[in-house]
């Protein structure tokens, strides 16, 4: 009799537990990721702002990694920006020469890898997290005039490109903008 009682109590407990843990789970809410209110904004046409963020166990390492991430974003942005500008020049000049197109890719890579003078960290915030880690957010400012100046110089260094673009209205406009910025 005791065995039957224990078995009955065990079955009831098992049914109760299985009822409480039905297969339906409430949908989880996505957690909001923290970012400072200045992070990701592009508000000044005189600068190209790039951003980096990192979490590391050391404050200095977190800041250095965030800076490296911002500079990597800068290289990607500059390469895209330069390719777009050169594509506009090519379309304007009516050039469909594969050699010129290959040179534009080379120019874009060279400019993206260039060191720009006047680049600076314009915002930096580091937070100590609960798990003995640090989270850093960094904004790097690159003067837009430096991007344009490097583009113009590189085009002039590539004779085939320069010959294609020197009569271009767009190239003349780039020269005028750069002269005004100096």
Residue frames as qw, qx, qy, qz and C-alpha x, y, z in Angstrom:
[[0.000, 0.885, 0.466, 0.000, 0.00, 0.00, 0.00],
 [0.316, -0.770, 0.112, 0.543, 2.83, 2.37, 0.82],
 [0.416, -0.095, 0.605, 0.672, 4.34, 1.69, -2.58],
 [0.190, 0.631, 0.656, 0.368, 1.08, 2.56, -4.35],
 [0.167, -0.926, -0.252, 0.228, 0.80, 5.81, -2.35],
 [0.382, -0.590, 0.331, 0.630, 4.34, 6.82, -3.18],
 [0.362, 0.176, 0.695, 0.596, 3.79, 5.95, -6.82],
 [0.079, 0.811, 0.561, 0.147, 0.58, 8.00, -6.91],
 [0.249, -0.885, -0.033, 0.391, 2.28, 10.99, -5.24],
 [0.434, -0.336, 0.513, 0.660, 5.21, 10.68, -7.66],
 [0.302, 0.433, 0.696, 0.486, 2.88, 10.58, -10.67],
 [0.035, -0.916, -0.396, 0.045, 0.94, 13.59, -9.45],
 [0.343, -0.753, 0.185, 0.530, 4.17, 15.51, -8.87],
 [0.426, -0.060, 0.637, 0.640, 5.41, 14.52, -12.31],
 [0.199, 0.676, 0.634, 0.319, 2.15, 15.65, -13.93],
 [0.178, -0.930, -0.200, 0.253, 2.27, 18.91, -12.00],
 [0.392, -0.571, 0.368, 0.621, 5.85, 19.61, -13.07],
 [0.368, 0.177, 0.688, 0.600, 5.19, 18.75, -16.70],
 [0.095, 0.828, 0.539, 0.122, 2.13, 21.03, -16.72],
 [0.247, -0.885, -0.012, 0.393, 4.17, 23.89, -15.30],
 [0.252, -0.524, 0.543, 0.606, 6.88, 23.47, -17.89],
 [0.710, 0.567, 0.401, -0.118, 4.76, 23.38, -21.01],
 [0.680, 0.178, 0.371, 0.607, 6.54, 23.59, -24.39],
 [0.182, 0.861, 0.238, 0.410, 5.39, 27.16, -24.83],
 [0.514, -0.356, -0.201, 0.754, 7.94, 29.67, -23.67],
 [0.126, 0.927, 0.221, -0.275, 7.27, 33.35, -23.69],
 [0.654, 0.610, 0.025, 0.447, 9.13, 35.12, -26.46],
 [0.576, -0.450, -0.126, 0.671, 12.28, 36.72, -25.15],
 [0.159, 0.975, 0.088, -0.127, 12.70, 40.43, -25.58],
 [0.704, 0.435, -0.114, 0.550, 15.75, 41.57, -27.48],
 [0.514, -0.659, -0.169, 0.523, 18.17, 43.32, -25.19],
 [0.279, 0.956, 0.003, 0.095, 19.11, 46.84, -26.11],
 [0.773, 0.046, -0.083, 0.627, 22.81, 47.35, -26.74],
 [0.243, -0.878, -0.112, 0.398, 24.29, 50.42, -25.09],
 [0.568, 0.349, 0.166, 0.726, 25.97, 53.07, -27.21],
 [0.179, -0.440, -0.220, 0.852, 26.79, 56.66, -26.23],
 [0.374, 0.774, 0.418, -0.295, 24.45, 59.27, -27.73],
 [0.136, 0.799, -0.355, -0.466, 27.26, 60.65, -29.95],
 [0.447, -0.219, 0.823, 0.272, 28.16, 57.23, -31.41],
 [0.448, 0.363, 0.764, 0.289, 27.50, 56.86, -35.13],
 [0.215, 0.884, 0.288, -0.298, 26.62, 60.48, -35.89],
 [0.521, 0.165, 0.330, 0.770, 27.92, 62.33, -38.97],
 [0.001, 0.877, 0.431, -0.213, 27.19, 65.98, -38.39],
 [0.130, -0.817, 0.218, 0.517, 30.13, 68.01, -39.67],
 [0.805, 0.586, 0.090, 0.012, 30.78, 68.08, -43.44],
 [0.171, 0.854, -0.485, 0.079, 34.40, 69.15, -42.84],
 [0.237, -0.447, 0.848, -0.156, 35.19, 65.78, -41.23],
 [0.748, -0.007, -0.602, -0.278, 34.67, 62.12, -41.85],
 [0.484, -0.475, 0.564, -0.471, 33.83, 60.47, -38.53],
 [0.704, 0.079, -0.695, -0.126, 34.51, 56.80, -38.00],
 [0.635, -0.526, 0.278, -0.493, 33.69, 54.75, -34.93],
 [0.562, 0.194, -0.796, 0.115, 35.12, 51.83, -33.04],
 [0.680, -0.504, 0.209, -0.489, 34.07, 49.85, -29.98],
 [0.589, 0.256, -0.750, 0.157, 35.70, 47.10, -28.00],
 [0.745, -0.588, 0.115, -0.293, 35.40, 45.06, -24.81],
 [0.640, 0.370, -0.592, 0.321, 38.63, 43.83, -23.18],
 [0.731, -0.506, -0.398, 0.225, 39.89, 42.82, -19.74],
 [0.492, -0.306, -0.078, 0.811, 42.28, 45.78, -19.66],
 [0.164, 0.857, 0.267, -0.409, 41.22, 49.41, -20.05],
 [0.047, -0.655, 0.469, 0.590, 44.17, 50.33, -22.26],
 [0.234, 0.002, 0.898, 0.372, 43.65, 47.27, -24.48],
 [0.275, 0.661, 0.686, -0.132, 39.95, 48.14, -24.84],
 [0.131, 0.865, 0.011, -0.485, 40.78, 51.68, -25.95],
 [0.121, -0.482, 0.681, 0.537, 43.50, 50.55, -28.37],
 [0.277, 0.231, 0.905, 0.224, 41.20, 47.92, -29.92],
 [0.255, 0.789, 0.488, -0.272, 38.37, 50.47, -30.27],
 [0.043, 0.780, -0.283, -0.556, 40.79, 52.87, -31.99],
 [0.206, -0.216, 0.847, 0.440, 41.98, 50.10, -34.33],
 [0.304, 0.502, 0.810, 0.016, 38.35, 49.30, -35.19],
 [0.192, 0.865, 0.199, -0.418, 37.65, 52.98, -35.93],
 [0.038, -0.636, 0.537, 0.553, 40.69, 53.21, -38.19],
 [0.286, 0.082, 0.908, 0.296, 39.66, 50.04, -40.02],
 [0.287, 0.732, 0.597, -0.159, 36.24, 51.60, -40.60],
 [0.051, 0.824, -0.145, -0.546, 38.01, 54.75, -41.82],
 [0.173, -0.330, 0.768, 0.521, 39.97, 52.78, -44.41],
 [0.272, 0.388, 0.868, 0.147, 36.79, 51.08, -45.62],
 [0.186, 0.840, 0.374, -0.347, 34.89, 54.37, -45.77],
 [0.025, -0.726, 0.355, 0.589, 37.66, 56.18, -47.59],
 [0.244, -0.095, 0.856, 0.445, 38.05, 53.36, -50.13],
 [0.253, 0.598, 0.760, 0.017, 34.30, 53.39, -50.84],
 [0.072, 0.872, 0.147, -0.461, 34.25, 57.21, -51.03],
 [0.116, -0.569, 0.550, 0.600, 37.18, 57.31, -53.43],
 [0.272, 0.142, 0.887, 0.346, 35.78, 54.55, -55.65],
 [0.224, 0.755, 0.594, -0.164, 32.50, 56.45, -55.84],
 [0.031, 0.837, -0.106, -0.537, 34.22, 59.71, -56.78],
 [0.165, -0.375, 0.729, 0.549, 36.36, 58.05, -59.44],
 [0.311, 0.386, 0.856, 0.146, 33.35, 56.18, -60.83],
 [0.210, 0.854, 0.338, -0.334, 31.59, 59.53, -61.25],
 [0.034, -0.715, 0.417, 0.561, 34.61, 60.89, -63.12],
 [0.272, -0.077, 0.876, 0.390, 34.78, 57.83, -65.36],
 [0.308, 0.616, 0.724, -0.029, 31.08, 58.10, -66.21],
 [0.124, 0.884, 0.082, -0.443, 31.45, 61.81, -66.90],
 [0.063, -0.612, 0.596, 0.516, 34.47, 61.27, -69.15],
 [0.845, 0.360, -0.069, -0.389, 32.76, 58.37, -70.90],
 [0.181, 0.558, -0.810, -0.002, 35.69, 56.03, -70.27],
 [0.942, -0.135, 0.112, -0.287, 35.14, 52.26, -70.26],
 [0.522, 0.577, -0.613, 0.138, 38.82, 51.29, -70.51],
 [0.893, -0.343, -0.287, 0.044, 39.65, 48.24, -68.31],
 [0.615, 0.172, -0.322, 0.699, 43.14, 49.65, -67.65],
 [0.110, -0.472, 0.140, -0.863, 41.69, 52.84, -66.24],
 [0.757, -0.466, -0.174, -0.423, 39.16, 50.89, -64.17],
 [0.867, -0.134, -0.349, 0.329, 41.97, 48.73, -62.75],
 [0.363, 0.308, -0.272, 0.836, 43.96, 51.86, -61.92],
 [0.403, -0.562, -0.015, -0.722, 40.98, 53.33, -60.06],
 [0.878, -0.399, -0.254, -0.069, 40.85, 50.28, -57.81],
 [0.722, 0.066, -0.291, 0.624, 44.56, 50.65, -57.15],
 [0.049, 0.476, -0.120, 0.870, 44.16, 54.34, -56.36],
 [0.643, -0.560, -0.145, -0.502, 41.29, 53.61, -53.97],
 [0.895, -0.278, -0.281, 0.208, 43.35, 51.02, -52.07],
 [0.542, 0.222, -0.235, 0.775, 46.39, 53.29, -51.87],
 [0.172, -0.532, 0.052, -0.828, 44.35, 56.20, -50.54],
 [0.781, -0.501, -0.220, -0.300, 42.54, 53.98, -48.04],
 [0.863, -0.201, -0.238, 0.397, 45.93, 52.88, -46.70],
 [0.321, 0.579, -0.144, 0.736, 47.31, 56.43, -46.58],
 [0.387, -0.452, -0.521, 0.612, 48.02, 58.18, -43.33],
 [0.040, 0.811, 0.340, 0.475, 45.96, 61.32, -43.09],
 [0.282, 0.095, -0.387, 0.873, 47.37, 64.31, -41.28],
 [0.331, -0.237, 0.096, -0.908, 45.04, 65.91, -38.79],
 [0.680, -0.282, -0.630, -0.246, 43.35, 62.64, -37.82],
 [0.052, -0.329, 0.621, -0.710, 42.38, 62.73, -34.17],
 [0.265, -0.405, -0.865, 0.131, 40.28, 60.99, -31.56],
 [0.155, -0.393, -0.066, -0.904, 37.40, 63.41, -31.03],
 [0.710, -0.419, 0.111, -0.556, 35.38, 61.34, -28.53],
 [0.477, 0.171, -0.844, 0.176, 36.35, 58.55, -26.17],
 [0.642, -0.438, 0.241, -0.581, 34.32, 56.87, -23.45],
 [0.459, 0.164, -0.866, 0.112, 35.34, 53.82, -21.47],
 [0.700, -0.437, 0.058, -0.561, 33.11, 51.97, -19.03],
 [0.044, -0.289, 0.922, -0.252, 34.03, 49.44, -16.36],
 [0.709, -0.145, -0.472, -0.503, 31.68, 46.46, -16.74],
 [0.764, -0.485, 0.224, -0.362, 30.59, 44.09, -13.96],
 [0.994, -0.009, 0.053, 0.096, 32.70, 41.16, -15.12],
 [0.531, -0.615, 0.314, 0.492, 36.08, 42.94, -14.75],
 [0.542, 0.337, 0.492, 0.592, 36.07, 44.06, -18.36],
 [0.015, -0.563, -0.033, 0.826, 36.18, 47.46, -19.97],
 [0.481, 0.617, 0.578, 0.232, 34.08, 48.70, -22.88],
 [0.204, -0.470, 0.143, 0.847, 35.47, 51.56, -24.97],
 [0.468, 0.756, 0.448, 0.092, 33.80, 53.69, -27.61],
 [0.354, -0.445, 0.235, 0.788, 35.94, 55.95, -29.82],
 [0.511, 0.812, 0.279, -0.031, 35.20, 58.44, -32.58],
 [0.535, -0.227, 0.330, 0.744, 38.03, 59.32, -34.97],
 [0.332, 0.869, 0.169, -0.326, 37.78, 62.52, -37.02],
 [0.595, 0.019, 0.463, 0.656, 39.46, 62.69, -40.43],
 [0.155, 0.603, -0.033, -0.782, 39.49, 66.05, -42.21],
 [0.720, 0.549, 0.421, -0.064, 37.55, 65.68, -45.47],
 [0.291, 0.896, -0.285, -0.174, 40.12, 67.96, -47.11],
 [0.311, -0.531, 0.779, 0.125, 42.79, 65.31, -46.46],
 [0.674, 0.243, 0.698, -0.003, 40.74, 62.64, -48.19],
 [0.545, 0.815, 0.174, -0.093, 40.21, 64.91, -51.20],
 [0.029, 0.862, -0.479, -0.164, 43.86, 66.03, -51.28],
 [0.479, -0.307, 0.812, 0.126, 45.12, 62.45, -51.21],
 [0.678, 0.482, 0.554, -0.033, 42.70, 61.54, -53.99],
 [0.397, 0.906, -0.070, -0.127, 43.86, 64.41, -56.21],
 [0.143, -0.738, 0.643, 0.147, 47.54, 63.66, -55.63],
 [0.593, -0.082, 0.797, 0.075, 47.11, 59.98, -56.34],
 [0.651, 0.660, 0.371, -0.058, 45.20, 60.66, -59.55],
 [0.238, 0.915, -0.297, -0.130, 47.97, 63.00, -60.67],
 [0.356, -0.541, 0.754, 0.112, 50.54, 60.28, -59.90],
 [0.607, 0.207, 0.759, 0.109, 48.73, 57.81, -62.17],
 [0.023, -0.308, 0.412, 0.858, 49.37, 59.26, -65.61],
 [0.070, -0.278, -0.842, -0.457, 46.62, 57.28, -67.36],
 [0.141, -0.699, -0.665, 0.222, 44.03, 58.49, -64.86],
 [0.151, -0.597, -0.062, 0.786, 45.31, 62.03, -64.92],
 [0.019, -0.085, 0.588, 0.804, 45.09, 62.18, -68.70],
 [0.136, -0.474, -0.824, -0.280, 41.50, 60.92, -68.54],
 [0.274, -0.738, -0.571, 0.232, 40.43, 63.26, -65.76],
 [0.336, -0.280, -0.045, 0.898, 42.37, 66.48, -66.27],
 [0.117, -0.159, -0.391, -0.899, 39.78, 67.82, -68.72],
 [0.311, -0.499, -0.805, -0.074, 36.92, 66.56, -66.62],
 [0.263, -0.672, -0.057, -0.690, 34.60, 69.08, -65.01],
 [0.813, -0.542, -0.198, -0.076, 34.44, 66.87, -61.93],
 [0.772, -0.072, -0.171, 0.608, 38.23, 66.88, -61.55],
 [0.181, 0.472, -0.013, 0.863, 38.28, 70.66, -61.95],
 [0.547, -0.667, -0.162, -0.480, 35.59, 70.86, -59.27],
 [0.865, -0.370, -0.216, 0.261, 37.71, 68.69, -56.95],
 [0.553, 0.192, -0.105, 0.804, 40.70, 71.00, -57.55],
 [0.130, -0.612, -0.083, -0.776, 38.55, 74.07, -56.79],
 [0.731, -0.613, -0.213, -0.211, 37.23, 72.55, -53.55],
 [0.828, -0.204, -0.186, 0.488, 40.73, 71.63, -52.40],
 [0.352, 0.370, -0.041, 0.859, 42.07, 75.10, -53.21],
 [0.370, -0.672, -0.135, -0.627, 39.23, 76.69, -51.20],
 [0.832, -0.507, -0.226, 0.018, 40.01, 74.48, -48.21],
 [0.728, 0.044, -0.198, 0.655, 43.65, 75.60, -48.08]]
